[in-house]
Amino acid sequence: FMMNFQAPVLLALHRIGPYHHARFQAAAAQLDSPLVVLETRPQSCEYPWQFSADQQAYTSLKLSVDVDPEQDLPPQKLRDELNLILSRCRPKAVVTVGWADRAYLQLLQLCQKMGIPLVVISDSRHCDQPRSVIKELLKRQLLRGYSSAVVAGKQSRDYLIRLGFSPHAIYQPWDVVDNDLFSRLSDSFRSETKDNQPFLCVGRLIPEKNHALLLEAFSLYQQQGGLRSLQLVGSGPLESELMNQCQNLPDPTKVSLIPFEQLEDLAQRYASAWALILPSSKDTWGLVVNEALAASLPVIVSSACGCVDDLIQDGITGWSFSANSSQELLKCLWNVEHQSMEQRHKLVLNARKRLEAYQPASFAVGLASACDHATKNFRSSIKSRVFSSLICKFGWV
């Protein structure tokens, strides 16, 4: 592989999915340099997307795969492949989707050595997990090697600033979907039978998604005479546990568990639902909220989701509730249940207007600005190189 044109922007992530493709297509049109996307774990099955990026406006590269597709290559092999790619690409800037993987740490060391400015993409928030003083100090040192950043929204911006990153070097957004696609697809599937439209929850069946609290609130909803059904879309290790919990509902037949679905099928779900519920106890953002809003579907979102500060104005663009309160969630269920069609229409319009700042074109502008800032304000840090090398050697602490 040889780059025979002007120096590109090289962006590294695990694997390209449909969400990424929409963002990268927009970025390729916005950047004043070619975009090259490097998949560091090209066979990862963390998300079982059935997707092929046709008619790419960007170039895609893949690292080779070793034994485990969910892990980075062994250190020396990884370094050799990254070194070769950087030598051939000669990028003007390198962007990494995160900073904790060995591949990203190796890129940090190599780029610092070669004088290539780095941009970090981050949606991490301070509240995501308990923070130790030592880990936070390590992150501060690592981040000295990045010249700019792209973040998901307010909470991830605040976390980087807390770690000593200059607010003037932070751009957004990162977590966007193809709003127009979900709008078009859902419009083509729009249901007119309002009485039978179910509540909808889309997410992996894992503890952080907090399905147990949702079923607790839904049980109360049924006890108070609620007639709508509930669809849970997703796969995961808690499937049998949740099925057992459903059996204790006043009417278990009103809940259906549906395996992971691709984007087109999800759009149909949004079009035929009454409201989306995202009850997560921890969620760095919550892209399904973007999708639902783009599909003109009202949303009920846990306050533990990163998107709440940016997208949800209670009662105006959606509803939010405490992630540990089934009573608050129950109140939200009745709020959307008792809305007039005029109120529902107004809420949907408000939400769509708020969503305009979160679309692939918005990400493209943010990325282009971050790359421009990085090339004009290159940050070199020996400490960043040393600490990234130590973490690669002994593991992320």
C-alpha positions, 0 to 999 in steps of 0.5 A: 500500500502506497500513498501517492497523493497529499498527506492524509488524515489517518483515523484508527478504530476497532472496526468500521460499522454502519454508524462510522461509515456515515461519519467517515463519508461526511468527513472525507467530503469535509477534510482538505486531505484524504481520509484513511481509516485503519481497522485495528481489530477488523474481525471484531464481533463486539457488534454483529453488524452485517455491513459492507461499506460500498462506494467509500469516499475514504480509504480503508486499511486493516491490521492483520488478525492474530488468535483473538479477533477481540484483542490487539496484535502481539506488541512487536507485530503490532508495532511493525505493522503500524510503523509500516503504515505510518511510513507509507501513509506519511499522515499529516495527523493521526486520530485514535478512537480512544487512548487505552488500547495497545494499538492506540498507545503504540500509535501515540509513541510512534507519532510522537517520535515522528512528529505527527500530531495526534487527535483523540476521540473520546466519549468517556465521562468521569461518572462512568466508573470509580476513578483512582488517583493513580489512573487519573494521573496516568491519563493526564500524562498520556493526554499530553501527547494529543494536540486536540480532541473530538468528544461526544458531548458536554459530559465527555468534554468536561472529563477531558478538561478535568484531566487537564486538556485545554478546552480550546482544543476540544471539538464535538460531536462524535456520537452521531447517526445518519439522521436522514437515513432513519428519518426516510426509513421510518417514514416509509414504515410509519404506523397509523395504529396508535393504540397498539404501538408498543414501548421499545427498548433497544440495547444489549442484554447486559447489566449496564442497560438496566433492563431489570428496572425497566421491567419493574416499572413496566410491572407497575404500569400494568398494575395501574391499567397500562395496556401497551406492550413492551419490545426488548431488542438486543442480545446478551448474557442476561436473556434467560434472567430477563425472561424469568423476570417477565414471567412475574409480570401481571401480563407476561404476554405483553413483553417480547424479546427480539434478537439484535437487529440491523439498521433497516429493521430497527428503523421499522421498529422505531416507526411502529413504536409509541416511545423509546426507553433507554434505562441504562445505569451507565451509558457513555452516550446512547446512540439509539436515542439519536436514532429514535429522535431522527425517526420522530419517536419520543424518548424516555432516557435515564439520567445516567446516559451521556446524551441527556445533557445534550439532547434531552430537555425534560418535557420539551424534547423527551423525558429523563428519569433517575436510573435507580427509580422505577417510580420516576420511569413509571411517571415518564411512561404515563407522561407519554401515554397521556400526551395529546397528538398535538403535544406529541407532534410538538415534542418530536419537532423540538427534538428533531431541531435539537438533533440538527447539531448531531449529524454526520456533517456536524462530526465532519466539521468537528473532526476537520477543526480538530485536525486543523488545530492539531497541525497548527498546535503540535504537542510533544511530550516525553512523559506521554511517550514514556508512560504509554510505553510502560502501559503497553509493557505492563498492561493498562492499569 
